[in-house]
C-alpha cells in the first residue's frame, strides 16, 4: 500500500514510518506539505497518488493555543478539513489523529468512543473541530484518539523529567490522570487498524490510567535514578489552558485493538535507552 504521512517529523510521524516499513511510505514534514493550504494538499495527492493518507500533524502547544487561536484552528481544524475534502474527492482513505482533550474530564470512568465530547481549552475545541470535518467530509476515515504521547526523541514529559534528573528535587502533578501512550506502540496499532477497512472512531492509548507523578516515579525506578520526586497539585504549575482532571480513554469499538498497559509502555520507553 502507498501511504502518505503528514507531520512525519513528530513523535508519532517518526514511529509510523518505522511501523509501516512493509508499505511504500512517503513521509512529508510541514516544509514539504502545508496541510492548511488546500491547493498544497490537492497537488500532493495528485503527484503522489497514495492509497491512504495519515495525518499526524498537529498544533499541540496546549497553552500557547489559548492566545494563538487562529494558528491552532488552522492546523487542527482547517488542515484536517482540507485533507478530508481532498482525499474524499480522490477516493482515498484518511487516518486522522485526535486527542483525549476533547473531553471535559468530569467523568468517573474512562471515556469510550461514544461518549459526548466537551473540550475545555482552545486546543481541545480545535481538535474537535478537526474531527467533525473529517467525519462529515470523508466517510472512509479512521479517527484515532490518543493521549499523553511520549517517544525517546522529541519534546514530552518523560524526556523533560529525564533532563532534570540531576536536580536535588523534582515535582510532578499527581491530581491529573490520563492514558500514557508510547508512540511506537500507537503507530503499530494504527498499522493494524488500516488493514481492517473498519472505518470509524477508535481510542488507542496505553491501558489504565496514571498521573504524571506516577509516570515519572516508574521511569526513574526503571532507570535506576535516585531522585527526590514530590507529588503536587496542578495548581502549583499555573497554565493558560484548562486541562481535564481525568481523561483516561478506553476502546469499546470493534475490531478491538488494544495497546499494552501504561506501565509496559514506560518499560518499552526505558528499554529504548539501552
Secondary structure, DSSP 8 states (H G I E B T S, - for coil): -EEEEESTTSHHHHHHHHHTTTSEEEEE-TTT--TT-HHHHHHHHHHH--SEEEE------TTGGGT-HHHHHIIIIIHHHHHHHHHHHHT-EEEEEEEGGGS-S--SS-B-TTS-----SHHHHHHHHHHHHHHHH-SSEEEEEE-SEE-SSSS-HHHHHHHTTTSSEEEEE-S-EE--EEHHHHHHHHHHHTTS---EEEE---BS-EEHHHHHHHHHHHHT---EEEEE-GGGS--SS---SB--B----SS-----BHHHHHHHHHHTT-
